[in-house]
Amino acid sequence: MTPPSEKYNSLIQQEIISYDESQQRSLVVLDRLFEKLTAPSHLTTQSVDPFSGSLGIYMWGQVGRGKTLLMNLFYQSLPEGVGKRLHFHHFMSDLHKELNATQGVSDPLKVIAKRLSKEVKVICFDEFFVSDIADAMLLGGIIRALFENKVFLVATSNIPITHLFQNQLQKERFKPTIALLSNYLYCFELSGLVDYRYRFPLDQPVYFLDQGPEFQAVISSLFMPDDFIAKDVYINGRNIPVQARSDVSVWFRFVDLCDSPRSPTDYIEIAKQYRHLIISNIPELSSEPYERIKARGVEDGAVGSGVTGARKVNLGINDDAVRRFISLVDECYDQRVVMYFQATVLLDLLYCNGALQFEFRRTLSRITEMQTQSYLVKL
């Protein structure tokens, strides 16, 4: 078994990554958790617990600081069957499906957590973030149940634990979960000053301002004439209009994929089915936030949760579509789908005003990285 630090140092020696002092400090903590999870059971006593009762790690920092890289190295270091790695959207989607399947069961979250504890010792969450109160309440319940069953967590996020859900109107209800995470997770910041997604040369254009020759060259490389006959794809029981599709490539307009009611599960399924994805006719997405009433439903991720009702939110006129666009890019990035974008404005001007500017910084960074050869190399 190779600890995360050795895998990291090997990547430095191969000149795949550069030395980063903040990442090196993080590896000390990850190595210790690796040792705890892989030590013989008779050695995992309180006296050798490097975290003094903690049940995992929470890494946070600005975009492009290496959080996902470090978590992946940690996960890849574990023996088979010890860990499970999930994008946070996937975990919540799976949780809703399991809740549907356990209707009528007393304390279903405890039942689910008990099953997970028999399968793995640690769950690795990428992009830990929650913006909806119903999901927030579910999250608090499942994490408490996982901790009760001694399941460890390793999570990455762009914000510290204490800032989770703090911009929401019902943030008081999430305080117990923040306290739970703070008490049981070793929280530290990746404080490096470099966004490594901007360090690589931009050697494969994926962002176009019009449907001119460069964009048409992409279309010609991905589709044959017969691929333009298809008008829809069937995803999760619904048809979504397309401009073209082949067995491995698909072309959507923004209005059809992001400006219509879609859930993260739609994007999960699309990323599973296609290797290349084009999204065209993206308008400028900026808008002035204002307070409005929004009904909570399936699109917020509440599949099978049984929670409905109205809530006040501060959103711009385009922010629902922006949230879906963020979710789409996150999912395709996680699955290493090759994306191409055609928009009416420069990437830096795509979303300059709205309630989701913090979340959109990650999207900008990821689209930039998608223009590098390194994006296709899974570390």
C-alpha positions as CSV (number, residue, x, y, z in Angstrom):
1,M,0.0,0.0,0.0
2,T,1.3,3.4,-1.0
3,P,0.4,6.4,1.1
4,P,-0.9,9.6,-0.6
5,S,2.4,11.5,-0.1
6,E,4.4,8.9,-2.0
7,K,1.9,9.1,-4.9
8,Y,2.1,12.9,-4.8
9,N,5.9,12.9,-4.8
10,S,6.0,10.5,-7.7
11,L,3.9,13.0,-9.7
12,I,6.4,15.8,-8.9
13,Q,9.3,13.6,-10.0
14,Q,7.4,12.9,-13.3
15,E,6.9,16.7,-13.6
16,I,3.1,16.2,-13.9
17,I,2.6,18.6,-11.0
18,S,4.7,21.2,-9.2
19,Y,5.7,21.4,-5.5
20,D,3.2,23.3,-3.4
21,E,3.9,23.9,0.3
22,S,0.2,24.1,1.2
23,Q,-0.5,20.8,-0.5
24,Q,2.5,19.2,1.3
25,R,1.1,20.2,4.7
26,S,-2.3,18.7,3.8
27,L,-0.6,15.4,2.8
28,V,0.6,15.0,6.4
29,V,-3.0,14.9,7.6
30,L,-4.1,12.6,4.7
31,D,-1.2,10.2,5.4
32,R,-2.3,9.9,9.0
33,L,-5.8,9.1,8.1
34,F,-4.6,6.6,5.5
35,E,-2.5,4.9,8.2
36,K,-5.5,4.8,10.6
37,L,-7.8,3.2,8.0
38,T,-5.3,0.6,6.8
39,A,-3.8,-0.3,10.2
40,P,-4.7,-3.8,11.7
41,S,-7.9,-3.5,13.7
42,H,-6.1,-4.2,17.0
43,L,-3.9,-1.1,16.5
44,T,-6.7,1.4,15.8
45,T,-7.2,2.4,19.5
46,Q,-7.7,5.8,20.9
47,S,-4.1,5.9,22.0
48,V,-2.9,5.9,18.3
49,D,-5.7,8.0,16.9
50,P,-4.0,11.0,15.3
51,F,-7.2,12.9,15.1
52,S,-8.2,12.5,18.8
53,G,-11.7,11.2,18.0
54,S,-12.2,12.9,14.7
55,L,-13.9,11.0,12.0
56,G,-12.4,12.5,8.9
57,I,-11.1,15.5,7.0
58,Y,-12.6,18.6,5.5
59,M,-10.3,20.3,2.9
60,W,-11.4,23.7,1.7
61,G,-9.9,26.5,-0.3
62,Q,-10.3,28.6,-3.5
63,V,-10.8,27.0,-6.8
64,G,-7.8,25.3,-8.5
65,R,-5.7,24.8,-5.3
66,G,-5.5,21.0,-5.7
67,K,-8.3,19.8,-3.4
68,T,-9.7,17.2,-5.8
69,L,-6.2,16.0,-6.7
70,L,-5.3,15.4,-3.1
71,M,-8.6,13.6,-2.4
72,N,-8.2,11.4,-5.5
73,L,-4.6,10.5,-4.4
74,F,-5.9,9.6,-0.9
75,Y,-8.8,7.5,-2.4
76,Q,-6.5,5.7,-4.9
77,S,-4.1,4.8,-2.0
78,L,-6.8,2.9,-0.1
79,P,-7.1,-0.9,-0.5
80,E,-10.0,-2.0,-2.6
81,G,-13.3,-2.0,-0.6
82,V,-12.1,0.5,2.0
83,G,-13.4,3.7,0.5
84,K,-16.1,5.1,-1.8
85,R,-15.6,8.3,-3.8
86,L,-18.6,10.3,-4.9
87,H,-19.3,13.7,-6.3
88,F,-21.7,15.3,-3.8
89,H,-24.5,15.6,-6.4
90,H,-24.3,11.8,-6.9
91,F,-24.5,11.1,-3.2
92,M,-27.6,13.2,-2.7
93,S,-29.2,11.7,-5.8
94,D,-28.5,8.2,-4.6
95,L,-29.8,9.1,-1.1
96,H,-33.1,10.3,-2.5
97,K,-33.5,7.1,-4.5
98,E,-32.8,5.0,-1.5
99,L,-35.3,6.9,0.6
100,N,-37.9,6.2,-2.1
101,A,-37.1,2.5,-1.8
102,T,-37.3,2.5,2.0
103,Q,-40.7,4.2,2.4
104,G,-42.5,2.9,5.5
105,V,-39.2,1.9,7.2
106,S,-38.5,3.4,10.6
107,D,-35.4,5.7,10.6
108,P,-34.5,5.1,7.0
109,L,-31.3,7.2,7.2
110,K,-30.0,5.0,10.0
111,V,-30.8,1.9,7.9
112,I,-28.9,3.4,4.9
113,A,-25.9,4.4,7.1
114,K,-25.8,1.0,8.6
115,R,-25.6,-0.6,5.2
116,L,-22.9,1.8,4.1
117,S,-20.8,1.1,7.2
118,K,-20.8,-2.6,6.2
119,E,-19.5,-1.7,2.7
120,V,-16.8,0.9,3.4
121,K,-14.8,2.6,6.1
122,V,-14.6,6.0,4.5
123,I,-16.6,8.1,2.0
124,C,-14.9,10.7,-0.1
125,F,-17.1,13.7,-1.1
126,D,-15.9,16.1,-3.9
127,E,-17.5,19.6,-4.0
128,F,-19.3,19.5,-0.7
129,F,-21.9,22.2,-0.9
130,V,-25.6,22.5,0.0
131,S,-28.0,25.3,-0.9
132,D,-31.4,23.8,-0.3
133,I,-33.0,23.4,3.2
134,A,-34.6,20.1,2.5
135,D,-31.3,18.6,1.3
136,A,-29.6,20.3,4.2
137,M,-31.8,18.5,6.7
138,L,-31.3,15.2,5.0
139,L,-27.6,15.8,4.9
140,G,-27.5,16.4,8.7
141,G,-29.4,13.2,9.4
142,I,-27.3,10.9,7.2
143,I,-24.0,12.4,8.4
144,R,-25.0,11.9,12.0
145,A,-26.0,8.3,11.2
146,L,-22.7,7.7,9.4
147,F,-20.7,9.0,12.3
148,E,-22.7,6.8,14.7
149,N,-21.6,3.9,12.6
150,K,-17.9,5.0,12.6
151,V,-17.9,5.8,8.9
152,F,-15.1,8.3,8.1
153,L,-15.6,11.2,5.7
154,V,-13.1,13.1,3.5
155,A,-14.7,16.2,1.8
156,T,-13.5,19.0,-0.4
157,S,-15.2,22.4,-0.6
158,N,-14.6,26.0,-1.6
159,I,-15.8,27.3,1.8
160,P,-15.1,26.4,5.5
161,I,-17.5,24.4,7.5
162,T,-18.7,27.4,9.5
163,H,-19.8,29.2,6.2
164,L,-21.9,26.3,4.8
165,F,-25.5,27.4,4.1
166,Q,-24.9,30.8,5.7
167,N,-26.4,32.8,2.8
168,Q,-29.7,31.0,3.1
169,L,-32.8,32.3,4.9
170,Q,-33.2,29.2,7.0
171,K,-29.6,28.9,8.0
172,E,-30.5,28.6,11.7
173,R,-31.9,25.1,11.0
174,F,-28.5,24.0,9.6
175,K,-26.5,25.0,12.7
176,P,-26.6,21.6,14.4
177,T,-25.1,20.0,11.2
178,I,-22.4,22.7,11.2
179,A,-21.6,21.9,14.8
180,L,-21.6,18.1,14.0
181,L,-19.1,18.6,11.1
182,S,-16.9,20.9,13.1
183,N,-16.7,18.5,16.0
184,Y,-15.9,15.4,14.0
185,L,-13.9,16.5,11.0
186,Y,-10.4,17.8,11.0
187,C,-10.8,21.0,9.0
188,F,-8.0,22.8,7.2
189,E,-7.5,25.3,4.3
190,L,-5.5,24.8,1.2
191,S,-4.2,28.3,1.2
192,G,-1.9,28.3,-1.8
193,L,-2.0,31.4,-3.9
194,V,-1.9,29.7,-7.3
195,D,-4.9,28.5,-9.3
196,Y,-3.2,25.6,-11.1
197,R,-5.9,25.4,-13.7
198,Y,-4.5,28.6,-15.2
199,R,-0.9,27.3,-15.2
200,F,-1.3,25.1,-18.2
201,P,-1.1,26.3,-21.8
202,L,-4.5,26.7,-23.4
203,D,-3.8,24.4,-26.3
204,Q,-7.3,23.1,-27.3
205,P,-10.0,25.8,-27.8
206,V,-13.4,24.7,-26.4
207,Y,-15.0,28.2,-26.0
208,F,-16.2,30.0,-29.1
209,L,-17.9,33.4,-29.6
210,D,-19.8,32.4,-32.7
211,Q,-20.6,29.5,-34.9
212,G,-17.8,30.4,-37.4
213,P,-15.1,28.2,-39.0
214,E,-13.5,27.1,-35.8
215,F,-16.8,26.0,-34.2
216,Q,-17.8,24.3,-37.5
217,A,-14.6,22.4,-37.5
218,V,-15.5,20.9,-34.1
219,I,-19.0,20.0,-35.4
220,S,-17.5,18.3,-38.5
221,S,-15.0,16.3,-36.4
222,L,-17.8,14.9,-34.1
223,F,-20.8,14.3,-36.3
224,M,-21.7,12.6,-39.6
225,P,-24.6,13.9,-41.8
226,D,-27.0,11.3,-40.4
227,D,-26.3,12.5,-36.9
228,F,-28.3,15.7,-37.5
229,I,-31.5,13.7,-38.1
230,A,-32.0,13.0,-34.4
231,K,-34.2,15.6,-32.7
232,D,-34.3,14.4,-29.1
233,V,-32.5,12.3,-26.5
234,Y,-34.4,10.3,-23.9
235,I,-33.1,11.0,-20.4
236,N,-34.7,9.9,-17.1
237,G,-38.1,9.5,-18.7
238,R,-38.1,12.8,-20.7
239,N,-37.1,13.9,-24.2
240,I,-34.6,16.7,-24.5
241,P,-34.2,18.4,-27.9
242,V,-30.8,18.1,-29.5
243,Q,-29.1,19.6,-32.6
244,A,-27.2,16.4,-33.3
245,R,-26.1,13.2,-31.7
246,S,-24.0,10.1,-32.3
247,D,-23.2,7.2,-30.1
248,V,-20.5,9.2,-28.3
249,S,-21.3,12.9,-29.0
250,V,-24.2,15.2,-28.4
251,W,-25.0,18.8,-29.2
252,F,-27.6,20.8,-27.2
253,R,-28.7,24.4,-27.2
254,F,-28.4,26.2,-23.9
255,V,-32.1,26.9,-23.7
256,D,-32.9,23.2,-24.0
257,L,-30.4,21.9,-21.5
258,C,-30.2,24.7,-18.9
259,D,-33.0,27.1,-19.4
260,S,-35.7,24.4,-18.9
261,P,-36.5,22.4,-15.8
262,R,-33.7,19.8,-15.3
263,S,-32.3,18.1,-12.3
264,P,-28.7,17.1,-11.5
265,T,-29.7,13.5,-12.3
266,D,-30.3,14.5,-15.9
267,Y,-26.7,15.7,-16.2
268,I,-25.3,12.7,-14.4
269,E,-27.0,10.4,-17.0
270,I,-25.9,12.6,-20.0
271,A,-22.3,12.5,-18.7
272,K,-22.5,8.7,-18.5
273,Q,-23.8,8.3,-22.0
274,Y,-21.6,10.7,-24.0
275,R,-17.9,11.3,-24.4
276,H,-18.3,14.8,-26.1
277,L,-20.9,17.4,-25.3
278,I,-21.5,20.7,-27.1
279,I,-23.6,23.4,-25.6
280,S,-24.4,26.3,-28.0
281,N,-26.3,29.6,-28.0
282,I,-25.2,30.5,-24.5
283,P,-26.4,34.1,-23.8
284,E,-24.9,36.5,-21.3
285,L,-26.0,35.2,-18.0
286,S,-25.6,38.2,-15.7
287,S,-28.7,39.6,-14.0
288,E,-29.6,41.7,-11.0
289,P,-30.6,39.6,-8.0
290,Y,-34.0,40.2,-6.4
291,E,-36.1,38.5,-3.7
292,R,-38.8,36.2,-5.0
293,I,-40.8,33.2,-3.9
294,K,-39.8,29.8,-5.3
295,A,-41.6,26.5,-5.0
296,R,-39.3,23.7,-3.9
297,G,-39.5,20.6,-6.0
298,V,-37.7,18.0,-8.0
299,E,-35.3,20.4,-9.7
300,D,-33.8,21.4,-6.4
301,G,-32.8,17.8,-5.9
302,A,-35.8,16.7,-3.8
303,V,-36.5,13.5,-5.7
304,G,-38.7,11.5,-3.4
305,S,-38.1,13.6,-0.4
306,G,-41.7,14.5,0.0
307,V,-40.8,18.1,0.9
308,T,-42.6,20.9,-0.9
309,G,-43.7,24.4,-0.2
310,A,-42.6,28.0,-1.0
311,R,-39.5,29.7,0.1
312,K,-37.9,33.2,-0.4
313,V,-34.7,33.3,-2.4
314,N,-32.5,36.0,-3.7
315,L,-31.9,35.2,-7.4
316,G,-31.5,37.0,-10.7
317,I,-33.7,36.3,-13.6
318,N,-31.1,33.9,-15.1
319,D,-29.9,32.3,-11.9
320,D,-31.9,29.2,-12.2
321,A,-30.3,28.5,-15.5
322,V,-26.9,29.4,-14.1
323,R,-27.3,27.0,-11.3
324,R,-28.1,24.2,-13.8
325,F,-25.1,25.2,-16.0
326,I,-22.8,25.0,-12.9
327,S,-24.2,21.6,-12.2
328,L,-23.7,20.4,-15.8
329,V,-20.1,21.6,-15.9
330,D,-19.3,20.0,-12.5
331,E,-20.7,16.7,-13.6
332,C,-19.0,16.6,-17.0
333,Y,-15.7,17.7,-15.3
334,D,-16.0,14.9,-12.8
335,Q,-16.6,12.4,-15.6
336,R,-13.9,13.9,-17.9
337,V,-16.4,14.6,-20.6
338,V,-14.9,16.8,-23.4
339,M,-17.1,19.9,-23.5
340,Y,-17.4,22.6,-26.1
341,F,-19.1,26.0,-25.5
342,Q,-20.5,28.5,-28.0
343,A,-21.5,31.8,-26.3
344,T,-22.3,35.4,-27.3
345,V,-19.8,37.0,-24.8
346,L,-16.2,36.3,-23.7
347,L,-15.9,33.7,-20.9
348,D,-14.8,36.3,-18.3
349,L,-18.0,38.3,-19.1
350,L,-20.4,35.4,-19.1
351,Y,-21.7,35.9,-15.6
352,C,-20.5,39.1,-13.9
353,N,-23.6,39.8,-11.8
354,G,-26.0,37.6,-9.9
355,A,-26.5,35.7,-6.7
356,L,-24.2,32.8,-7.7
357,Q,-21.0,34.6,-8.5
358,F,-19.1,32.6,-5.8
359,E,-20.2,29.3,-7.2
360,F,-19.5,30.4,-10.8
361,R,-15.9,31.0,-10.1
362,R,-15.4,27.2,-10.0
363,T,-17.2,27.0,-13.4
364,L,-14.9,29.6,-15.0
365,S,-11.8,27.8,-13.6
366,R,-13.0,24.4,-14.9
367,I,-13.9,25.6,-18.4
368,T,-10.4,27.1,-18.5
369,E,-8.8,23.8,-17.5
370,M,-10.9,22.0,-20.2
371,Q,-8.9,23.9,-22.7
372,T,-5.7,22.1,-21.7
373,Q,-4.3,18.7,-22.6
374,S,-3.9,18.0,-18.9
375,Y,-7.7,17.9,-18.5
376,L,-7.9,14.6,-20.2
377,V,-5.2,13.0,-17.9
378,K,-6.8,11.4,-14.9
379,L,-4.4,11.8,-11.9
